[in-house]
C-alpha cells in the first residue's frame, strides 16, 4: 500500500486538475463579468513579465547563434545560422522557455496568493457570501495567462532573433543580408502559429495548475510554501510533457 501511495496521489492531482479546468470553463461565460480584474491580471502577467522575457529571449538567441555558427562553419554553411535561430525560437525555445519562466514567476505567485487566502479562510468567506471562488479568483487569472502568453512569446521571438543577429553579424562577421533573408526564407506562417498555439496552451496549464495548488492548500504557512513549490514543479513538468504531444499533433 505504501508503494501505491505516490501513484494514488498523482492520479488525485490529475483528477483535481481536470475538475478545476472544467469548472473554470463552465464559469467563464456566466455573469457577473469582471473586466477590470481581468485587465489587472493581464497587466500583472504581461507587462510585469516583459523585462525577464526580453532578457531571456535576447541571450537565448545570442547563445543559439554563437553555438550554431561555430558548428555550421565546419561545413561552410554559416549562411543558415539565421534559419536555425529563427525556426528554433519560433517553434520551440520561445514557447517552452517562456512557459517555464512564467510558471516560476506567475504560477508560483498565484499558488501562494490563493493558498494564503485558503489558510486564512478568505475563500470560506467568499463561499459564505454565495460567491463561487472559481469564478471570482480563477477565471480572470487563467484567461489572463492564456491571453498574454502568446504575446509574450511573440515578443520573445523578435528579441531572440535580434540577439542572434547581433552575435552572428556583429560578433562573428556573418553577411547581414544573407542572415536576414535566410531567417525568413524557410519559415511559413504555420510555424509561427504553432509556437503561439503552444504558448496559449502553456499559459492555460500554468494558470490552472497554479490556482489548483493554491486552492487545495492545507497546513497553514508551511502548506502555502509547499503549494507554491508544487505549482512551479508540476507546471514545468506539464509544459515539457505536453510540448512533445503538441509538437506531434501540430507538425
C-alpha positions in Angstrom: 0.0 0.0 0.0 2.9 2.3 0.8 4.3 1.8 -2.8 0.9 2.7 -4.3 0.6 6.0 -2.3 2.6 8.1 -4.8 0.6 6.7 -7.7 -2.7 7.4 -6.0 -1.5 10.9 -5.1 -0.6 11.5 -8.8 -4.0 10.3 -10.0 -5.7 12.5 -7.5 -3.8 15.5 -8.7 -4.6 14.8 -12.3 -8.3 14.5 -11.3 -8.2 17.7 -9.4 -6.6 19.5 -12.5 -9.4 18.4 -14.8 -12.1 19.2 -12.2 -10.7 22.7 -11.8 -10.3 23.1 -15.6 -13.9 22.1 -16.2 -15.2 24.5 -13.5 -13.2 27.3 -15.0 -14.6 26.6 -18.5 -18.1 26.3 -17.1 -17.9 29.5 -15.1 -16.3 31.6 -17.9 -19.5 32.6 -19.8 -21.6 33.2 -16.6 -22.3 36.5 -15.1 -21.3 38.7 -13.4 -18.3 39.6 -15.5 -15.3 41.4 -14.0 -13.3 43.0 -16.9 -11.4 45.2 -14.5 -9.9 42.2 -12.7 -9.2 40.5 -16.0 -7.3 43.6 -17.2 -5.4 43.9 -13.8 -4.3 40.2 -14.1 -3.3 40.7 -17.7 -1.1 43.7 -16.7 0.3 41.7 -13.9 1.1 38.7 -16.1 2.1 40.5 -19.3 3.6 43.9 -18.5 5.3 42.8 -15.3 6.9 39.8 -17.0 8.1 41.6 -20.1 11.6 42.5 -18.8 12.5 39.0 -17.8 11.1 37.6 -21.1 13.1 40.1 -23.1 16.4 39.4 -21.3 16.0 35.7 -21.5 15.0 35.7 -25.2 17.9 38.0 -26.1 20.5 35.8 -24.6 18.8 32.6 -25.8 19.0 33.8 -29.4 22.6 35.0 -28.9 23.8 31.7 -27.4 22.0 29.8 -30.1 23.6 31.8 -32.9 27.0 31.5 -31.3 26.8 27.8 -30.9 25.2 27.1 -34.3 27.7 29.4 -36.1 30.6 27.5 -34.7 29.2 24.2 -35.8 28.0 25.3 -39.2 31.3 26.9 -40.0 32.8 23.5 -40.1 30.6 22.7 -43.2 30.9 26.2 -44.7 27.2 26.7 -44.0 27.3 29.8 -41.9 24.6 31.4 -44.0 22.0 29.1 -42.5 22.5 30.4 -38.9 19.6 32.8 -39.4 17.3 29.9 -40.4 18.3 27.8 -37.5 17.9 30.5 -34.9 14.6 31.8 -36.2 12.9 28.4 -36.6 14.3 27.1 -33.2 13.0 30.2 -31.4 9.6 30.2 -33.1 8.8 26.5 -32.9 10.3 25.5 -29.5 12.6 27.7 -27.5 10.4 30.8 -27.0 7.2 28.9 -26.1 8.9 26.4 -23.8 11.4 28.7 -22.1 8.8 31.4 -21.8 6.4 29.0 -20.3 8.9 27.8 -17.7 9.7 31.4 -16.8 6.1 32.3 -16.4 5.5 29.1 -14.4 8.2 30.2 -12.0 7.2 33.8 -11.8 3.4 33.9 -12.1 2.4 30.3 -11.4 4.1 30.4 -8.0 2.6 33.8 -7.2 -0.9 32.5 -8.0 -0.4 29.4 -5.9 0.9 31.4 -2.9 -1.8 34.1 -3.2 -4.7 31.7 -3.4 -3.1 29.3 -0.9 -2.8 32.2 1.6 -6.5 33.0 1.0 -7.3 29.4 1.7 -5.4 29.0 5.0 -6.7 32.4 6.3 -10.3 31.3 5.5 -10.9 34.1 2.9 -12.1 31.5 0.4 -14.5 30.2 3.0 -15.8 33.7 3.5 -16.4 34.0 -0.3 -18.5 30.8 -0.2 -20.5 32.1 2.8 -21.3 35.2 0.7 -22.5 32.9 -2.1 -19.6 33.9 -4.3 -18.0 31.0 -6.2 -14.2 31.2 -5.6 -13.6 29.5 -9.0 -15.5 32.3 -10.8 -14.1 35.1 -8.7 -10.5 34.0 -8.3 -9.5 31.6 -11.0 -11.4 32.6 -14.2 -9.6 36.0 -14.6 -6.2 34.6 -13.7 -6.4 31.6 -16.0 -7.6 33.6 -19.0 -5.2 36.4 -18.4 -2.4 33.9 -18.6 -3.8 32.2 -21.7 -4.2 35.6 -23.5 -0.9 37.1 -22.6 1.4 34.1 -23.1 1.2 34.3 -26.9 2.0 38.0 -26.9 5.0 37.5 -24.6 6.3 34.6 -26.8 5.8 36.7 -29.9 7.8 39.5 -28.3 10.4 36.9 -27.3 10.7 35.6 -30.9 11.5 39.1 -32.2 14.0 39.9 -29.5 15.7 36.5 -29.7 16.2 37.0 -33.5 17.7 40.4 -32.7 20.1 38.7 -30.3 21.0 36.1 -32.9 21.6 38.8 -35.5 23.9 40.8 -33.2 26.0 37.7 -32.4 26.1 36.3 -36.0 26.6 39.6 -37.8 28.3 41.9 -35.4 30.4 39.5 -33.4 31.1 36.6 -35.9 31.1 38.7 -39.1 28.3 36.9 -41.0 26.7 38.6 -44.0 23.8 40.7 -42.7 21.7 40.4 -45.9 22.1 36.7 -46.1 21.3 36.3 -42.4 18.1 38.3 -42.7 16.9 36.6 -45.9 17.6 33.1 -44.5 15.9 33.9 -41.2 12.5 34.0 -43.0 13.2 32.0 -46.2 12.3 28.6 -44.7 9.7 29.9 -42.2 6.0 29.9 -43.1 3.0 31.4 -41.2 2.0 28.0 -39.7 5.4 27.8 -38.0 4.6 31.0 -36.2 1.1 29.8 -35.3 2.5 26.6 -33.9 4.5 28.5 -31.4 1.7 30.8 -30.4 -0.7 27.8 -30.0 1.8 26.2 -27.7 2.2 29.4 -25.8 -1.6 29.8 -25.2 -1.8 26.1 -24.1 1.1 26.5 -21.7 -0.5 29.6 -20.3 -3.7 27.7 -19.6 -1.7 24.9 -17.9 0.2 27.3 -15.7 -2.9 29.2 -14.7 -5.0 26.1 -13.8 -2.2 24.3 -12.0 -1.1 27.4 -10.0 -4.7 28.2 -9.0 -5.4 24.5 -8.2 -2.4 24.1 -6.0 -3.3 27.2 -4.0 -7.0 26.3 -3.8 -6.4 22.9 -2.2 -3.7 24.2 0.2 -3.7 22.8 3.8 -1.3 23.1 6.7 -1.0 26.9 7.3 2.0 28.9 6.3 4.1 25.7 5.7 1.4 24.4 3.4 1.5 27.6 1.4 5.2 27.1 0.8 4.6 23.5 -0.3 1.8 24.6 -2.6 4.0 27.3 -4.2 6.8 24.8 -4.9 4.4 22.2 -6.2 2.8 24.7 -8.5 6.1 25.5 -10.2 7.4 21.9 -10.4 4.1 20.5 -11.7 3.6 23.3 -14.2 7.1 22.9 -15.5 6.7 19.1 -15.9 3.3 19.6 -17.6 4.8 22.0 -20.1 7.7 19.7 -21.1 5.4 16.7 -21.4 2.7 18.5 -23.3 5.2 20.1 -25.6 6.0 16.7 -27.1 2.4 15.8 -27.8 1.6 19.3 -29.1 4.6 19.1 -31.5 3.4 15.7 -32.7 -0.1 17.0 -33.3 0.7 20.3 -34.9 3.7 19.2 -37.1 
